[in-house]
Amino acid sequence: MLHHSFVYAPLPARVVFGAGSLDRLLQEFQRLSVTSALVVCTPEQAALADQVAARLGNHCAGIFPGAAMHVPIEVARQAREHALSVGADCIVAAGGGSTIGLGKAIALESNIPILAIPTTYAGSEMTPIYGITTGGDKKTGRDSKVLPRTVIYDPELTLSLPLAMSVTSGINAIAHCVEALYAENSNPIISLIAEEGIRSLAEGLPSIVNRSSDLDARSQCLYGAWLAGMALGATSVALHHKLCHTLGGMLNLPHSETHTVILPHAIAYNAAAVPDVMDRIARALNSTTAAKGVFDLAVQLRAPTSLQALGVDPSDLDRVADEAMKAPYPNPRRLDRGAIRELLQNAWLGSQPAA
């Protein structure tokens, strides 16, 4: 029974999902009524970009292999200028969150459509959210111009995703689902999607750890990541994302590892304020409690569980807590400086999340 009114505005994106779906790239490119693609990627994924360029044939105007974490403004400007200089009317972003983020930074200024080919579980391809970092400060925003028009999800492209990155990227996706469940603008449809996203990832990730070439498990995780991206794109974020953005921008920490460490502690912080949501998360994880379920999953997957392991100096935690209190995101539980500082301390130590 529904007890509240809500707004549901699904985002317009075309999704092509399944093993081998990269074969449909040229067909999907032509559906967009475009003629000339700039392929963007990170330096590490140049081989994938070459593969993508080969499939586009004479529709490829070039490759920009300079995507970097947190989308530094200098890289964004350089990529935009390059897209203009080669006359691209479409960006094909092949890779993870950094690459899709760069595609978005180009689209933001140029109105060029994006075709995304995600190879991690970041979920950025399903959202109108962009982020650009200027001098250590990451600013995020929303604009429908940056939402990719078509997304090709080919689980075969995730087979080469290193195990450590698969795990943290997967828990990062679970974080999107968790915050969608208690977002101030949550709705029952997105909650169904978010719960299913958590379940798919929590089932698929351990199988990947056992055998990283397990295509069924890879498909399950990519499916979960797609659902997580939809949940993130349709709702707003809360304390967990605020802390991760603050840590990432201030201390230049790796994105998905930071999410992995913070998530169980952010869940514990909010647990008493949204008990029904906690029940859903625990159920999706097949665990007794939500926070412990996420923490235990991270341990099982041999993921990092402490900020200390990410090289954070404990003397930075006060600054992070102060920054997190500025321009706070809406959150189920009121933000309390002392409690947030304690949350960060627990996350630094890597201790069991405080009940």
N, C-alpha and C positions, 0 to 999 in steps of 0.2 A: 504494500500500500504506500502511495506517495503522499508525503505530508507537506511538501513544499513546492513552490513554483520555481521554474528555472528557465534558462535560455539555452538552447542547443543550436550552435551555428557551425556545422561541419565545414572544414576548409576544403576548397576545391583542389584536389590533386589526383592525378592518374597514377595508379600503382600497378606495376607489372612484377609479379612475384613468382619465383620458382627457379630450381636448378637449371642452368643453361639459358636463362632469360637475357643474358647479355647478347645472345644471338639476334635479339629483336631490336638492338640499338638503332640501326639505320632507319628501320621502319618507324620507330617511336620518334626519332629525330625529325623525320619528314612530316609526321603528324602535326608537329608544332609550326609548320609553314615557315621554317627558317632555312637558311642556305649555308651558313658558315659558322663553324663551332670553334671556340677556343677551349681546349682541354686544360683544366687546372688540376694540379696534384701537389703532393709534397715531394721533396727530392728523393725520399726513400721509395716512392711509388712510381718512379719514372717508367719502369717496365710495364706497369698496368696502363699508364697513360699512352704508351706506345701501342699497346694492344687495342685500346679504345680508338686511338687515332687511325689505326689500320682499318678498323671496321667502318669508320666514317669516310675513309677514302678521300676523294677530292673535296669533301665537305669540311675537312679539318683545316682550319686556318693557322694552326700552330698549337704548341704546348707551352704552358707556363708552369714550370715545376717548382715554384717558390713558396707554396703555402706553408705557414708556420703557426705554432700554437698561439691561441688567444688573438689571432688576426692583428698583428701590429699595423698601425695606420700607414707606415712607410710601405709595407708589402702591398697593402690594399691599393694605395695610389699607383704604385708601379704596375700592378696587374690591370687596373682600370685603363691606364695609359696604353698598355700593351694590347688590350682588347680593342681599343679604339684604333690603334695604329694598324692592326691586321684586318680591320673591318668585320669583326665577329658580330653576328646577330643572335648568338646563343652561347651560353656557357655550359660545358659538360664538365661537371665536378665529379671526379672519380677518386674516392678515398673516404677518410673519416671526417670527424667534426671540424678539424682545422681546414681541410680542403673545401668542404661545403660552406664553411664560414667565409672563406675567401670568395667563393662564388657569390655569396650573398652580398658581400661588401661591394663587388663589382655591380651587381644588379641594382643595389640601392641607389646608385648615382646614375645608372645608365638605362634602367628599364629593360635590360636584356633578359629574356627568360632563361631559367636554369633547368637543365636535365641532370638529375643527381643519380649517381651510381655508388651507394654507400658500401663500404667494406668493413665497417665497424658497427657497434651497437649504439652509437652516439645519439641517433634520433633527430639530429638537426634538420634532416631533409623533410621532415613532416611539420616543421614549424615556421611561422613568419617572424621568428626571433633572430636578431643578428647581434653580434658583439664585436666591438673594435677597441683595441687597446692603444692608448696614447700615453707615453711616459709612465708606464706602470699602472695606469688607471683604466680598467675595463668598463666601458659603457655599453649597456645592452638596450635594445629597443625592439619595437614591433612594427612591421610594415608588410602589407600583403605583397608588395613588389618582390620581396626576397623569398617568398614561398616557392620552392621548385614546382614547375608545372607537371613534370613527369618524374617518377622515381622507379628505377629498375633495381629490384632486390634479387640478386643472384647469389644464393648461399655458397656456390662454388668459389666465389671471389673471397669468401671469408675463411676458406680452408687454410690460407697462408697467414691468417691473422695470428700473431704470436700468442701463445697460451696466456701469458701474464696480462697482455692487453685485452684478450678476449674476456678474461675474468673481470677485470676492473671496468671495462666498457659495459659489460653485462650488468654489473651492480650499479653503475651510473644510470643505466636504463631503468633498473628497478626503482631508483630514486625518483625518476620522473613520474612513475606510476604512484608511488607513495604520496608525493606532494599533490598530485592531481586528485587523490581521494579525499584530502582535507582542504583543498583550495577553497577560497571564499566564493569562487564562481564554479564550483563543481556541479555536475549534474549526473543523473542516474545512468545515462548512456555512457558517458566517459568513465564513470566508476566501474561499469561492467568491463570496459576495454582495459582499464588500468589493472583490475584484479586479474584478468586473464593474462595480461602482460607479465605480471609478477610470477604467476604460475608457470608460464611457458619458459621464462628465463631460469627460474629456480629448478625446473626439471631438466632443462637442456644443458646448463653450465656444468654440472657434475659429470655428465657424459662426455663433454668435450675434454675435461681434465683427464678422464680415463683414456680417451682416444681422440686426439685433436682432429683426426681426419674423418670423424663420424658425421657424414653429410646430413643424416636425419636430425642429429642434435644441433648441428650448425643451422639447419632450416628452422628448427624450433626456436633457437635463440634469435635469429634474424626476424622471425615472425613476432616474437616478444618485443624486440627492439622497435619494430614498426609500430606496434600498439602503444609502446611507451612514448614514442615520438608524437603520435596522435594525441595522447593524453596531455603531454607537455604543451603541444601547440594550441590546445583548446581551453587550457586553464591558466591560472597564474601560479607563480611559485611562492614559497614561504621561507622560513628560517634556514632550512637545509641549504637551499640554493644561494641564499644571501651569504651564509658562512663560506661556502665553497668559492663563490665569486670573490669574496674578500680575500680569502687565503690565496687563491690563484693569482689575482691581480697584484696583491701586495708582496707576496713572497715568491711569485713565479713558479708555483707548484704545478705538477702535472695534473690535468683536469680530472680524468676518471679515477686516478688513485686517491685524490683528495675526496671525491664523492664517496668512494668505497670506505674510507676511514671515518668520515663524519656521519654517514647515514644512520647507523644504529643509535648513535648518541642524540641526533636530532629527533629520531622517532621517540626515544625515551623521554626527551624534553617535552614533547607534545602529547605523550600517551594518555595522561589523565584527562586532557581536554577533549579528546575525541575517541572514547572507548569503542564505539561501534566501528570506526575506521580501523582501529587496532585489531579488532576481531577479524575483519576482512583480510588484512595483511597477513596475520598469523595463519589464517585458513589457507591462503594462497601459497604460503611457505611450508605448510604442513608442520607448523611449530606451535608451541604453547603460547608464546608471546611474540609480538611483532619485532621489538628491538632485539631480543635474544635470537630470534629466527634469522634476522639479517646478519648479526654478528657471527653466529654459528656457521652460516653459509659462507661468509668471507673466510673464516678459519678453515672450513672444509676445502675451500677452493685454493687455499694457500695464498690468499690475497693479502696485501698490507693491511694491518689493523691499527697502526699508530701513526700519528703525525711525526713522532720521533724517527720512525723508519723512513719518512720522506725527507728527513734532514731539517725539520723545523727546530729552531732554537726556542727553548721555553720562554726566553725573555721577550719574544715577539707576541706572545699570546695576549698580553694586556692591550697592545695596539689593535690586534684583530678584534678583540671584544668591544673596544671603544668604537671601531669603525662599523661593526655589525649593528650597533645601536643607532647609527646615523641613518636617516631615510629608511626606516625599517620596512620590510615587506609585510603585508598582512599575514598573521600567523594564528593558529588555533589558540595557543597560549600566549598571554602577554609577555613581551620581551623583558627579561630581568637581567641586568648587567651581571650580577653575582652568579646567577644560575648559568648564564651563557659562558662566563669565565670558567665555571666548574665543568661544563660540558666540554670545553676546549681542553681543560686539564686531563679529563678522562680520555679524550681522543688522543692527546699527546702520549699518555701512558699506554694506550691500547688496552685499557681495562674493560671488563664486561660493562655494557651500558648500565648506568644507574637507574634503578627502578623508580 
